[in-house]
Structure formats: structure tokens, C-alpha cells
Amino acid sequence: MASGLTFGTTSAPNNITTYLDSVFSTSIANYSKSLKDNIGASNAFLYDLLKGDMYQAADGGTYITEQLMYALAPMDSYDGYDELSTQTTDGITQAQFEWRQLASPISYNMKEVVQNQHKIIDLVDARINQSELGIREGWAQAFMWGAAASGGNIYDPKSNNINSSKSLDPIGRIIAYDPTVSRQVGGIDQSLQAWWRNKTATSTATTYSGYIYELENMYNNVALGTGGPCSHMLMDQVSYQLFIHAYFSVYKASPDALDFSYPFVGKKFLNAKVIMDDKVPDFYSNAIGTLNGGSIDPTTLTYGTCLYINKDFFKVRYWPQRDFELLKDENGKGFVKPINGDSRIGHIGWMGNVTCSNRRKQGVLVKIARSLT
């Protein structure tokens, strides 16, 4: 039965009973699609990630699996009645990514219900927005920074200090500065499998023309082989501004603009979107910038970073019944009353992880200088 609050006695001429559990549940159900859009609105790459075909449902099971093809069947010629090859090709395996669970609380107490009798919808909206803001920032930080915000590494997932559970696999794990280090990515040790490594390069450019050459060289490196070039180039603010100046210095023109409906700062380079994101860490230094007024101060990064992402092989997989939905118990109840409290607690939950099916099509350029000539 839903929790409620009755004003007055049953014999009184008027009494009011307010049940907020159903109001919250209905509001969240109607809001879940907008919630994903709003989460993406806080981060340039997450915007494309959650709104496009990189955000896909996953089947249930012990792990989230991605089929990997690291060798192709051989082709050879024949003539007339020649015997055709029946050789079996070994070259298909699976990457297995762990399910990760995230949740943000929504709560209200009975005093708030009394105080907001005439503005119940405002109270509900405020609580949902409060939870949304927590998910938005938590998602962006877990994805872009990993454990770095709590003193760890950008390539390790953020851990819960209380129960040691892990958050999303961060982008620094999927696309590593040093992919030869012994580390499991999707259950495969990247140090033992050369085909399971992203491309990486360390910038030495001191001039605009040298910088453009390095950007183009990495673009071509990740484009090699089947699967096409990268779709996104993700940069910190200073590296992005240097790109704009370098492009003009070399080509005597400004880079093409993105679609005017795109809500973030960005340009085009070859066939890729070049987008600026303040949460891009310094991969070379294994460090993040300093938060100042809700955004990263770009001057606190020692070096710049440019991530090359091919969206055809980079995904966020989610469980459809945990796609920013209100978590419910076996009786279908979403809010509970603590034994020793006069409040109601619910949670918006998500379950899934970041995955990759071809790391060779991803890349990173690190140690980009803070100024060029």
C-alpha cells in the first residue's frame, strides 16, 4: 500500500489524504526518456553517446558480451574443377564486460508533504531534478575520470568507498595511453594480444603545422583496415583552441562548422567531429583538472589530450529494465519507509557498462603542448 498522510479526523467535514508514491512513480516513468537527453546535455561526447546508435540494449547474462573478429577467412583463387578450401578460420572470440549498477536516491519526508500541500507537483519536480543532477554529474565523472577524482587512476573505474562496488569502465580504460601494460579490458589482457590495443602517440609538436600533422597522422592510423575512420575527436579546451588556430595557420581558413543544431562547441576535421569537453583528462600525466564553479579550469592541466573514437565499435550497453527507471521491489513498490524514520526513499537506477568491439579503431594523442607557434 502506498504511503500517505491524512489531515484532520475521519469525522471532520473535510480531510485531505496525499499519496506521493504514485505521483513520483508516474512522473519518473514519464520523465525517463527526457532524463537520458538531459544527462547527455551535460557532456559533449555523452550527448552523442546516449542519443545515437552507440547506446544499445544488452541481453541478460553473467556478462555483457561483445563479439570480436580479429582474423578474416582467407580468400584464394580456383579454376574449373579445382577443390575449394574448407579450412576453418580461427579468429572470433568474445570480450566480456561486467555489469555495473548505478543509482541515485529520491526522498521526501512527511513534514515536506504538509508544507507543500498546495505545491505537490513542485515538490515532486524538485526531487526528480535533484536526482537527475546527481546522475548527470556522476555519469560524466565516472565515464571521463574513472577513479581519478578520488585520487586513483583515470583508467580504473570509480569505486564506492562504503561497499567497494565499481562504477562504469572509464574511457581511459577502453582507450589507454599505454595499451601494452598488463591490464584486463573486456576480460582480455591487452599486453598479451597485440590486436586488442588502441592506437596511441605522444605529441612533440611545437608549431601549428606540426600539430596539424600529428592530428592527421593519428586520424589516418585509426582509419587503417576495415571499419573506416574515427567519427569523433574529443579534446580538452586548450587543445581544441590550438586546433582552431593551427587549422587557420596551415589552411588559411576556418574548419567547417558542425550542424547548427549541435548544442556543444565543435568543428569538423576530415570526416570527424572535433568537440571540446572540459572533462577530458590529461592522459599523459594520469590526471584531471581542478573543478572551479562546476567546470574544469583548463589552465590546471599540464598537457592536452585528443581522443579518437569510432562509434561503430564503441558502445554503452544497458539493461532495458534498468534504463534510468525507478527501482521496484518484488511487490512493485518503488518507495519504502525507513523503520526508524518518517520519510520515503526511492531510487532511480541504471545497469550496464561501456564496451568496445574493436580497440584498434580507437586512438589517443597525448602530451599536447599548452602553446604553439
Helices and strands as residue ranges (DSSP letters): E 4-7, E 16-19, H 21-40, H 44-51, E 55-57, E 64-69, E 92-97, E 100-109, H 110-115, H 120-145, G 148-150, H 171-174, E 184-185, E 188-189, G 194-196, E 199-202, H 208-223, E 232-235, H 237-251, E 266-269, E 272-276, E 290-292, E 295-297, G 298-300, E 304-309, E 314-326, E 343-356, G 359-361, E 363-368
